[in-house]
Amino acid sequence: MTGTVSVSGGNAVVTGTGTAWSVALVTGGMFSFAGMSVPIASVESDTSLTLAYPWPGATSAGAYAIARETSEAVRAAWINDRLAQILTKLSLAGIHPDGAGTLAERDALSPAPVAGFLWLRVETGFDLAFYKRTGGGWDGPFSAVGDEGPQGSIGPAGEGFNPVGAWAIGAIYAGGDFVSHSGRTFVSLVDGNVGNTPPVTDADDAFWMFIPTAVGPAGPKGDTGDTGLKGDTGDVGATGPANSLAIGTVTGGAAAEATITGSAPSQTLNLVLPKGDTGDQGIQGIQGPPGAGSVDSVNGDPGPNIVLDLDDIGDGATNKAFTSTDKAKLGHISVTQAVDLDAIEARVVALDAAVVLSGTWDASSGAFPGGGVAQAGQSWIVSVAGTVDAITFNVNDRIIAIADNASTGAFAANWFKADYTDQFLSLDGATGAVTLGAVIAAATVKATPVDADTFALSSSTDGNGTRRTTWANIKSTLKAYFDGLYALATRTLTTGTGLTGGGDLSADRTLAVDKATAANIRAGTADKVVTSDGVAGAMAWVAITAGASPAIAHDAGVNRTITHSANATMGAPSATKPGFPLNIDITPGAFTTSWHANYKFGSAGAPSITARRIVHFMCRDASTFVYLGMSEPA
């Protein structure tokens, strides 16, 4: 709503300044001000209304709002105006209806009309018609329109409105031109109306008059329209920073795993590789060199080179040698260091209870070996693969009894399987208890892998089985992944008309706009981008050199000024721009102004210029400048 209001605490009267409530057909609604709302009881004038109860807030003034049904108010006003016009015409014709309105309003009359009652139907969407009350109901409809009379004489031409579309800056509007702006409709109040923006509210100013739109009752919702065309593909985004993928930790674990941590452009690939089973103990090494110690003496012989034989081993106080048989037995023993025979005995007993190889076993037989009497520690080497009690054995595996009289059919608590088929003696040169993490940590660093290099992984699609892949496959997978996130450096940004700075996306690109200068705009130079400052420059006032026949170059400016120094005949414009305006601000002084034949003034002829005036033309073609009018600059 237009204007401002003032309210007083405890008072129901609201006073407006610059408001137009009666003109806007405000008859009720909800008045809102300072965050509070009160229903409207009545509207007395354009600047006064009364609330349903006294204003509950403080005394104040400022902007306000009124919520109302605008479409219904306009419709009611239209119907009332039309009804008044019709009743006036009927009265002049000697017809005086007893009532008027819709059929629903007629049928709701109480008490019911008497016979002879005349009702005029005035209802949107229906022709005017009369209905006459009879004893049994209503007769009608009877048309309220008579026969067509003879055509009257043509009346004088009126000043009609001229719809010209949306308002545009720089366009020159005559009085009566209809424009749309900011969702509203306005009509120009003056000729030569240029550069004056219509209001952004439902208000008038010195150049424009706001035209309210009459809106009828809302009609039914229309069918959904067809789906619009797909929009153009957006521009390719800027190239992201190059990503760096470094090898991080490599550790051992139950299953292979590869994870990427961090965010682009710096990320780390961490690997977990499974540890294999411990292999068999390696063969015994070669005998070491003799120790550095020495024997001081044997049987009184101080040496230095003492040779000890069995004859030197005494028994008791006398030197009694072993028998030849004993000496032969002992001759088979080679002792190179001190030996604890008690410890040897304990070890022999332990070996007697330990694993004892009992032969080979055919696992395809369907029964465990030993015939049910196998003792704990007995073992067999698998010679033929097979499965017994759901346990699978391969050739060269070992099966060991862990209980006496081990069962031939039950594996649990009776037997132990030593899986020799998966053993390895060394890994990448490492022997003994080898861990994969230690092997990887000790491996030679390869800074730049090649496509054929392989990596171990746990395949989630194959039951987490161990699989291998190549560096070429990793690169291909990562490329497909990151290509979906970042623009390819091989893409090229091509600039179109009016832009510069394109190129491939391997580096940052800055696009520059080829802006049109004021001279470019006036000259209509092709392939230039028009900006607001360029338009403002093109519309600047440019002086014309005074003289008896001033020359005017149209492409040098559409707004020109001249102060006469002599009687002048304005020369024909050169470098014309059809469709462009030409406004000349003339200060005549004591001199006269005449015009070249290319200036077309119509039957009224050229105006007389005795004081400063702005003369407006529109370039129709290269030799025709149509006179639009003249205005006072101040």
C-alpha positions in Angstrom: 0.0 0.0 0.0 1.1 3.6 -0.6 1.9 6.3 1.9 2.4 6.1 5.7 0.1 6.0 8.7 0.0 7.3 12.3 -1.7 5.4 15.2 -2.4 6.4 18.7 -2.4 4.0 21.6 -6.0 3.2 22.8 -7.6 4.9 19.7 -9.2 2.9 16.9 -8.8 5.7 14.2 -5.9 5.4 11.8 -4.8 8.4 9.8 -3.0 8.0 6.5 -0.6 10.3 4.7 -0.3 9.9 0.9 -2.7 6.9 1.1 -5.6 6.1 -1.3 -7.8 3.5 0.5 -11.2 4.5 -1.0 -9.7 4.7 -4.5 -8.2 1.2 -4.0 -11.6 -0.1 -2.9 -10.3 -1.1 0.5 -13.5 -2.1 2.5 -12.0 -4.3 5.2 -9.1 -6.7 5.8 -6.3 -6.9 8.4 -4.3 -3.7 9.3 -0.6 -4.5 10.2 1.8 -2.0 11.8 4.9 -2.4 14.1 4.5 -6.2 14.3 0.8 -6.1 15.4 -2.4 -6.7 13.3 -6.0 -5.5 14.0 -9.1 -6.2 11.8 -10.5 -3.1 9.9 -14.1 -2.2 10.8 -14.7 0.5 8.2 -12.9 2.8 5.7 -14.1 6.4 5.8 -11.9 8.0 3.1 -8.6 7.7 1.3 -6.8 8.8 4.5 -9.0 7.6 7.4 -10.1 4.2 8.6 -11.4 2.7 11.8 -10.2 -0.5 13.5 -12.4 -3.1 15.0 -11.0 -2.2 18.4 -8.5 0.4 19.8 -4.9 0.2 18.8 -3.2 -2.0 21.4 0.3 -0.6 20.8 2.1 2.6 21.4 1.6 5.9 19.5 3.8 5.8 16.4 4.0 6.5 12.7 5.6 4.8 9.7 5.1 2.1 7.0 2.1 -0.3 7.2 0.4 -3.2 5.4 -3.3 -4.1 4.7 -4.2 -7.8 3.8 -7.3 -7.8 1.7 -8.9 -9.7 -1.2 -8.0 -7.3 -4.0 -9.6 -9.4 -6.8 -13.0 -9.5 -5.0 -13.0 -5.8 -4.4 -12.2 -5.0 -8.0 -14.9 -7.5 -9.2 -17.5 -6.0 -6.8 -16.7 -2.4 -8.0 -17.0 -3.5 -11.6 -20.3 -5.1 -11.1 -21.7 -2.1 -9.2 -20.5 0.3 -11.9 -22.0 -1.8 -14.6 -25.3 -2.1 -12.7 -25.5 1.6 -12.2 -25.0 2.3 -15.9 -27.6 -0.3 -16.9 -30.2 1.0 -14.4 -29.7 4.5 -15.7 -30.3 3.4 -19.3 -33.4 1.4 -18.4 -34.8 4.4 -16.5 -34.4 6.5 -19.6 -36.3 3.9 -21.6 -39.1 3.9 -19.1 -38.3 0.4 -17.6 -38.0 0.3 -13.9 -36.9 -3.2 -12.5 -37.9 -3.9 -8.9 -34.6 -5.6 -8.1 -31.3 -6.7 -9.8 -28.5 -9.2 -9.1 -27.8 -12.9 -9.6 -30.4 -15.6 -9.7 -29.1 -16.9 -6.4 -29.8 -13.4 -4.8 -33.3 -13.4 -6.4 -34.2 -16.8 -5.0 -33.0 -15.7 -1.6 -35.4 -12.7 -1.4 -37.5 -12.8 1.8 -40.4 -12.3 1.9 -41.0 -13.8 -1.5 -41.9 -11.1 -4.1 -45.6 -10.6 -5.2 -46.8 -11.3 -8.7 -45.6 -8.7 -11.2 -42.3 -8.2 -9.5 -39.6 -7.4 -12.2 -36.1 -8.8 -11.6 -33.0 -7.8 -13.7 -30.3 -10.5 -13.9 -26.8 -9.0 -13.7 -24.3 -11.8 -13.4 -20.8 -12.3 -14.7 -20.7 -14.6 -17.6 -24.4 -14.2 -18.6 -26.3 -11.8 -20.8 -28.7 -9.2 -19.2 -32.2 -10.6 -18.8 -35.5 -9.9 -17.1 -37.6 -12.3 -15.0 -41.2 -11.6 -14.0 -42.8 -13.0 -10.9 -46.1 -14.9 -11.5 -48.4 -16.8 -9.1 -46.5 -20.0 -9.7 -42.9 -18.8 -10.0 -40.8 -16.8 -12.4 -41.3 -16.2 -16.1 -38.3 -15.5 -18.3 -35.6 -14.9 -19.2 -36.6 -11.9 -21.4 -33.7 -10.3 -23.2 -32.8 -6.8 -22.0 -31.2 -6.0 -25.4 -33.4 -4.6 -28.1 -33.1 -4.8 -31.9 -29.9 -3.3 -33.3 -30.4 0.3 -34.3 -28.9 2.2 -37.2 -25.2 3.0 -37.1 -24.5 6.4 -35.6 -22.2 9.0 -37.0 -18.5 8.7 -36.3 -17.5 10.6 -33.1 -14.3 12.6 -32.7 -11.1 10.7 -32.2 -10.3 10.0 -28.6 -6.9 9.9 -26.9 -6.5 6.1 -26.6 -3.8 4.2 -24.9 -1.0 2.6 -26.9 0.5 -0.6 -25.5 4.3 -0.7 -26.2 5.4 -3.6 -24.0 8.0 -3.6 -21.2 9.6 -0.3 -20.2 13.1 0.1 -21.5 15.8 2.6 -20.5 16.6 5.0 -23.4 13.2 4.5 -25.1 11.1 7.6 -25.7 7.5 7.3 -24.7 4.6 9.6 -25.8 1.6 10.5 -23.7 -0.8 7.5 -23.5 1.9 4.9 -24.1 1.2 1.8 -22.0 4.2 -0.1 -20.4 4.8 -2.9 -17.9 7.4 -2.6 -15.2 8.1 -4.7 -12.0 4.8 -6.6 -12.5 2.7 -3.5 -12.8 1.1 -1.5 -15.6 1.7 2.3 -16.1 0.7 4.9 -18.7 2.9 7.8 -19.7 1.5 11.2 -18.7 3.8 13.3 -21.0 5.3 13.2 -24.5 9.1 12.7 -24.8 9.1 10.6 -21.6 12.7 9.2 -21.6 14.9 7.9 -18.8 12.2 8.2 -16.2 11.8 4.8 -14.4 8.2 4.0 -13.4 7.6 3.5 -9.7 8.2 0.2 -8.0 4.9 0.5 -6.0 1.2 0.9 -6.8 1.7 4.7 -7.0 1.9 7.6 -9.5 4.6 10.2 -10.2 5.0 13.2 -12.5 5.7 11.0 -15.5 3.7 7.8 -15.0 0.2 6.8 -13.7 -0.3 3.4 -12.1 -3.1 1.3 -13.7 -4.5 -1.3 -11.3 -5.4 -4.6 -12.8 -8.9 -5.9 -12.3 -8.8 -9.6 -11.5 -11.8 -11.8 -11.6 -12.5 -14.8 -9.4 -9.8 -17.5 -9.7 -10.6 -20.0 -12.4 -9.9 -23.8 -12.2 -6.3 -24.9 -12.3 -5.1 -25.6 -15.9 -3.5 -28.8 -17.1 0.1 -29.3 -16.4 2.2 -28.0 -19.4 4.6 -30.2 -21.4 8.1 -30.6 -19.9 10.4 -27.9 -21.1 13.5 -28.5 -23.2 16.7 -29.6 -21.4 18.9 -26.6 -20.6 22.4 -26.3 -22.0 25.2 -28.1 -20.4 27.0 -25.9 -17.9 30.6 -24.8 -18.3 33.4 -27.2 -17.4 34.6 -26.4 -13.9 38.2 -25.2 -13.2 40.9 -27.9 -13.0 41.5 -29.1 -9.5 45.0 -29.4 -8.1 47.1 -32.5 -9.1 46.7 -35.3 -6.6 49.7 -37.0 -4.9 49.3 -40.6 -3.7 52.2 -41.8 -1.4 52.8 -45.3 0.0 52.2 -45.2 3.7 52.3 -48.1 6.2 52.7 -51.7 5.1 51.8 -54.1 7.9 51.0 -57.8 8.3 47.5 -59.0 9.2 45.0 -61.8 8.9 43.6 -60.5 5.5 44.9 -58.3 2.8 43.6 -54.7 2.9 44.3 -51.4 1.0 43.0 -48.0 2.3 43.5 -44.5 1.2 43.7 -41.7 3.8 43.8 -38.0 3.6 42.1 -35.6 1.1 43.1 -34.6 -2.4 45.6 -33.3 -3.4 47.7 -35.2 -0.9 46.7 -38.8 0.0 48.4 -41.9 1.4 47.9 -45.6 0.4 48.2 -48.0 3.4 48.5 -51.8 2.9 47.9 -54.8 5.2 49.3 -58.1 3.8 48.5 -61.6 5.3 51.2 -63.5 7.2 52.0 -67.0 5.9 52.3 -70.2 8.1 55.6 -70.8 9.9 57.8 -73.2 7.8 59.8 -76.3 8.9 63.0 -75.8 10.8 66.0 -75.5 8.5 68.9 -78.0 8.2 71.6 -77.9 10.8 74.6 -75.7 10.0 78.2 -76.9 9.6 80.3 -77.5 12.6 82.1 -74.5 14.0 85.9 -74.2 14.5 87.5 -75.6 17.7 87.3 -73.5 20.9 90.1 -71.4 22.1 90.5 -73.2 25.5 93.2 -75.8 26.5 93.8 -78.8 28.8 96.4 -78.1 31.5 97.4 -81.8 32.1 96.3 -85.4 31.8 97.6 -87.9 34.3 100.5 -85.6 35.2 101.4 -84.8 31.5 101.4 -81.0 31.4 101.4 -80.9 27.6 101.5 -78.6 25.7 100.1 -81.0 23.0 98.2 -83.6 24.9 96.7 -86.6 23.0 94.0 -88.2 25.1 93.1 -91.8 24.4 91.0 -94.4 26.2 94.0 -95.8 28.0 94.3 -92.5 29.8 90.8 -92.8 31.3 91.2 -94.2 34.8 88.9 -96.0 37.1 89.5 -95.3 40.8 93.0 -94.8 42.2 94.6 -97.1 39.6 95.0 -96.5 35.9 92.8 -99.3 34.6 92.0 -99.1 30.9 88.6 -100.1 29.3 88.3 -103.4 27.7 88.8 -103.7 24.0 85.0 -104.1 23.5 84.3 -101.0 25.5 87.0 -99.1 23.7 85.5 -100.2 20.4 82.1 -98.9 21.5 83.4 -95.6 22.7 85.4 -95.3 19.6 82.2 -94.6 17.7 81.5 -91.5 19.9 83.0 -88.2 18.8 82.7 -85.6 21.6 83.8 -82.0 20.9 82.5 -80.3 24.1 81.4 -81.1 27.6 78.4 -83.5 27.6 75.7 -83.8 30.4 74.7 -87.5 30.1 71.7 -87.0 32.5 70.4 -84.3 30.1 70.9 -86.7 27.2 68.9 -89.3 29.0 66.0 -86.9 29.7 66.0 -85.9 26.0 65.9 -89.5 24.9 62.9 -90.2 27.2 61.1 -87.1 25.7 61.8 -88.3 22.2 60.3 -91.6 23.0 57.0 -89.7 23.8 57.4 -87.3 20.9 56.5 -87.6 17.2 57.5 -90.8 15.5 57.3 -91.3 11.8 55.3 -94.5 11.2 55.1 -94.4 7.4 52.8 -93.1 4.7 49.0 -92.9 4.6 46.5 -93.0 1.7 43.9 -90.2 2.7 41.5 -91.5 0.0 41.0 -94.6 2.0 38.3 -92.9 4.1 39.8 -93.8 7.5 42.6 -92.4 9.6 45.7 -94.6 9.9 46.8 -96.8 12.8 43.8 -99.2 12.8 42.5 -97.7 16.1 45.7 -98.5 18.1 47.9 -95.5 17.0 49.7 -94.0 20.0 50.2 -90.3 20.7 53.2 -89.1 18.7 52.9 -91.5 15.8 52.8 -89.6 12.5 52.2 -90.5 8.8 53.1 -88.7 5.6 50.1 -88.3 3.2 50.9 -90.2 0.0 47.4 -89.9 -1.7 45.2 -86.8 -1.2 41.7 -87.3 0.2 39.1 -86.1 2.8 38.3 -87.9 6.1 35.7 -86.5 8.6 35.5 -83.3 6.5 39.3 -82.6 6.8 41.1 -82.3 3.5 44.6 -83.7 3.1 47.0 -83.0 0.3 50.1 -85.0 -0.7 53.0 -84.4 1.7 50.8 -83.2 4.5 51.4 -84.8 7.9 48.9 -86.4 10.3 49.9 -86.9 13.9 48.1 -88.8 16.7 47.5 -86.7 19.8 45.9 -89.4 21.8 46.6 -93.1 22.4 44.5 -95.5 20.4 43.5 -92.7 18.1 40.1 -93.1 16.3 40.0 -94.1 12.6 36.9 -92.0 12.0 36.9 -88.9 14.3 39.5 -86.1 13.8 38.7 -83.9 16.8 40.7 -84.8 20.0 42.5 -87.6 18.1 44.5 -86.2 15.3 46.5 -83.1 14.3 47.1 -82.0 10.7 50.4 -80.5 9.8 49.9 -78.6 6.6 53.3 -79.1 4.8 52.0 -78.3 1.4 51.7 -74.5 2.1 55.1 -74.2 3.7 57.9 -72.1 2.4 61.6 -72.2 3.3 62.4 -68.6 2.7 60.7 -65.4 1.6 62.6 -62.9 -0.5 65.9 -64.2 1.1 64.5 -64.2 4.7 64.4 -67.6 6.5 63.1 -68.8 9.9 60.1 -67.1 11.5 59.4 -64.7 8.7 56.8 -61.9 8.9 55.5 -60.2 5.8 55.8 -56.8 7.4 59.4 -57.3 8.2 60.1 -58.5 4.6 58.4 -55.5 3.1 60.2 -53.1 5.5 63.6 -54.7 4.6 62.9 -54.6 0.8 64.6 -52.3 -1.5 62.7 -49.1 -2.1 61.3 -48.6 -5.6 60.4 -44.9 -6.0 58.6 -45.2 -9.3 56.6 -48.3 -10.0 56.1 -49.5 -13.5 52.9 -50.9 -15.1 54.0 -54.5 -14.7 54.7 -54.2 -10.9 52.2 -56.2 -8.8 50.5 -55.6 -5.4 48.7 -58.1 -3.1 45.2 -57.4 -2.0 42.2 -59.1 -0.3 39.3 -59.5 -2.8 36.0 -58.6 -1.2 34.2 -60.1 -4.2 35.9 -63.5 -3.9 35.4 -64.3 -0.3 38.3 -62.0 0.8 40.7 -64.3 -1.0 44.3 -63.1 -1.7 44.6 -61.7 -5.1 47.2 -59.6 -6.9 46.9 -56.6 -9.2 49.3 -54.5 -11.3 50.3 -50.9 -11.0 48.7 -50.4 -14.4 45.4 -51.6 -13.0 45.7 -49.3 -10.0 46.5 -46.3 -12.2 43.5 -47.1 -14.4 41.1 -47.4 -11.5 42.4 -44.3 -9.8 42.2 -42.3 -13.1 38.6 -43.4 -13.6 37.8 -42.4 -10.0 39.5 -39.0 -10.1 38.3 -38.2 -13.6 34.8 -38.2 -12.1 35.8 -35.6 -9.5 38.1 -33.2 -11.4 38.2 -31.8 -14.9 40.8 -33.3 -17.2 43.9 -31.3 -17.8 43.6 -32.3 -21.5 40.3 -30.4 -21.7 40.3 -27.0 -23.4 38.4 -23.9 -22.4 37.4 -22.2 -25.7 36.4 -18.5 -25.4 33.4 -17.3 -27.5 32.6 -13.9 -29.0 33.6 -11.1 -26.7 35.8 -13.2 -24.4 39.6 -13.8 -24.3 41.9 -15.9 -22.1 41.0 -19.5 -23.1 43.3 -22.5 -23.4 43.9 -26.0 -22.0 43.2 -26.7 -18.3 46.7 -27.7 -17.4 47.0 -24.2 -15.8 44.7 -21.6 -14.3 42.9 -19.5 -16.9 41.5 -16.0 -16.5 38.7 -15.0 -18.9 38.6 -11.3 -19.9 35.5 -9.6 -21.3 36.0 -7.5 -24.5 33.9 -4.5 -23.3 32.3 -2.2 -25.7 33.3 1.5 -25.4 30.9 4.3 -25.7 32.1 4.8 -29.3 31.6 1.1 -30.0 28.0 1.2 -28.7 27.2 4.3 -30.8 28.9 2.9 -33.9 27.2 -0.6 -33.4 30.6 -2.3 -33.4 30.2 -6.1 -33.7 31.3 -8.7 -31.1 31.6 -6.4 -28.1 30.1 -6.9 -24.6 27.8 -4.1 -23.6 28.1 -3.0 -20.0 26.1 -0.4 -18.0 29.0 2.1 -17.8 29.5 1.7 -21.6 25.8 2.5 -22.1 26.0 5.5 -19.8 29.0 6.8 -21.7 27.2 6.3 -25.1 24.2 8.3 -23.8 26.4 11.3 -22.8 25.7 14.7 -24.3 28.1 15.6 -27.0 28.5 19.2 -28.3 27.9 20.2 -32.0 30.2 22.8 -33.5 28.1 25.9 -34.1 27.9 27.6 -37.5 25.6 28.4 -40.3 25.2 24.7 -41.3 26.2 22.6 -38.2 27.4 19.0 -39.1 26.0 16.2 -37.0 27.6 12.7 -37.0 24.9 10.4 -35.6 27.5 7.7 -34.5 29.3 10.3 -32.4 26.3 10.5 -30.0 22.6 10.3 -29.8 22.3 13.2 -27.3 23.8 16.5 -28.7 24.0 20.1 -27.6 24.5 23.3 -29.6 24.5 27.1 -28.8 24.0 29.1 -32.0 26.5 31.7 -33.0 24.5 32.6 -36.1 21.3 31.8 -37.9 21.7 28.1 -38.6 20.3 25.4 -40.8 20.9 22.0 -39.1 22.8 19.8 -41.5 21.7 16.3 -42.6 23.1 13.7 -40.1 25.9 11.5 -41.3 26.9 8.0 -40.1 23.2 7.4 -39.3 22.0 4.5 -37.1 18.5 3.5 -38.0 16.4 2.8 -35.0 18.5 5.0 -32.7 17.1 8.3 -31.3 18.6 11.7 -31.8 18.0 14.4 -29.2 19.4 17.9 -29.9 19.5 20.5 -27.0 19.4 23.9 -28.8 20.1 27.2 -27.2 19.2 29.6 -30.0 20.1 33.0 -28.4 19.0 35.7 -30.9 19.4 33.3 -33.9 16.9 31.3 -35.9 17.0 27.5 -36.5 16.0 25.8 -39.7 16.4 22.2 -40.8 17.7 20.0 -43.6 15.1 18.2 -45.6 16.1 14.9 -44.0 14.3 16.0 -40.8 10.6 15.1 -41.2 8.2 17.3 -39.2 4.9 16.2 -40.9 2.1 18.5 -41.9 2.5 20.8 -38.9 6.0 21.8 -40.0 9.1 22.5 -38.0 8.5 24.2 -34.6 9.7 27.7 -33.8 12.6 27.7 -31.3 12.9 31.0 -29.5 14.2 29.6 -26.2 16.3 26.7 -25.1 14.5 23.4 -26.1 15.4 19.7 -26.7 14.1 18.5 -30.0 13.6 14.7 -30.3 13.9 12.6 -33.5 14.0 8.9 -34.3 16.2 7.7 -37.2 13.9 5.8 -39.6 16.6 5.2 -42.3 19.7 6.8 -43.6 17.9 9.9 -44.9 14.9 10.1 -42.6 14.8 11.5 -39.0 11.2 11.5 -37.7 10.3 14.4 -35.4 8.9 13.0 -32.1 8.4 16.2 -30.1 10.1 18.9 -28.2 10.6 19.4 -24.5 11.9 22.0 -22.1 15.2 21.0 -20.4 14.2 22.8 -17.1 
